Amino acid sequence: MDRISTVKYLISLILVLGAEYLKSLLLGSQEEGFSHLLFTGVIILSLRFLGKGPAIFALFVSALISFRGLMFKDGDPYWHTPHFLTWVLFLAENGLIIYIIDTYIRQTNEGLLKEKRFKTLIEESSEAFMLVGVNGSVRYHNPAVHRITGYTEEALRTISVWELIKEEDVTTLKEHFFKVASHAGSSITVQHRMKKADGTFIWAENAIANHLDNKSIQALVMNFKDITGRISHEQEMGDFLGIASHELKTPLTSLKAYTQVLEMRLKAENNSSSIQLVSKMDKQINRVIGMIFDLLDVTKLQSGIMYLKKENFMLNDLLTEMAENLGNVHTSHRIELMLDKNVSLHADRARLNQVLVNLVTNGIKYSPGGEKIILQTRVEDGRVTVSVRDFGIGISPLEIKNLFSRFYRVSSVRESFQGLGLGLYISNQIIEQHHGEMGVESEENQGSRFWFYLPLSAAEEQS
């Protein structure tokens, strides 16, 4: 036992003896109940200021003193059952008091420690945190908000969160904000521009979460960071890819034309070995051209200039035509059609064909041991759902959430299968531009089911 602990136990002993002396001085040998209450006070004080050990020691000493006072009379042993039961009750009550108060103190200290850690993390975080009311008032902000936006502490206490957003982005952000606010526990991450105190603008990535039902928060949490550098880099990269893709497209198209002319001449000469080499070269040229068109599509999407050329057409006709064309090219797999009633869509036929080709060819590519791809439609609730089912390698749950991101490729297939990781990103963007949604259900080594739905508000259902 160290010196400090010894002092604590000594103080506890002095308090107990002092209580006994005070009791005997004031009341003599009468009113044992008062002495018990006085001892309880000493035990609580010891527990609060000295610790659990000294409190137990104070209980032990108090018990000895009380036992002596209750069970001895004029120096001789004296058995009195009610007195003994009172003494046992004294031990039980004070033992329970020590347990309850000690538990409360430990939980309180742990809570204060967690609160201190959390507050330290929030206060020193490089990311901005704000608690925002449904009316847009800022109820709390950490110092990072001041560092990122430049607004003073006084201004942030009185400003509305909408005053921090660039005017052109306010309407869109409000739509996301109130959508989250109307669904308990929901959240969303959006990118938008923010107005700094000096009048300049930055790009922010803002995660908005609904904690209105949390009694300790009762607000929407906005957690944002400055991504201006990243957006600028992406724009520069997009410009570079757009220029490079455009410049490469013309010579590659010419090269493909020369290859086709060469192939025709070799066929006329019946040079079968050379024809095979030229055919392989043509396939590689097609692959490079496909990559270039993907890169061009990405730059169009980033610039917002991918325009849809909508027309009326029958969906099942498109699916049947696409399946027939791919079936002639990919003879390793059988494309099975399970089509619901036909519907007329008002959409970009070429872009939807691009989506379907991407999903089916992916299904074929990633199911090398499979024999078939199932292409299915279902018409219900004012929309048509199209799904592509394969029986291949599948996708892990950890990778599904990033599957529709630009340049993302599943880690398990990067070495085995070539590609840029743009097909699903472009397909998802095309479906979103048609006011639809795309998703995937998958299990490793069991295959995947990619699906998308399109609303039928502008379409006529036909039998």
Protein Blocks (a to p, Z undefined) as FASTA:
>chain_A
ZZklmmmmmmmmmmmmmmmmmmmmmnomghkllmmmmmmmmmmmmmmmnojklmmmmmmm
mmmmmmmmmmpgehiacddfklmmmmmmmmmmmmmmmmmmmmmmmmmmmmmmmmmmmmmm
mmmpcbdcddddfkopafbdcfklmmmnopafklmmmpcfklmpcfklmmmmmmmmmmmm
mpghiacddddddddfkopacddddddddfklpmklopacdddddfklmmmmmmmmmmmm
mmmmmmmmmmmmmmmmmmmmmmmmmmmnopaklmmmmmmmmmmmmmmmmmmmmmmmmmmm
mnopaccddddddfklmmmmmmmmmmmmmmmbccdddddddddddddfklmmmmmmmmmm
mmmmmmmkbmbdcdddddeehiacddddddbebpafklmmmmmgghiacfklmmmpgceh
lmmmmmmmmmmmnopacdddddehibpcddddddfklcccdZZ
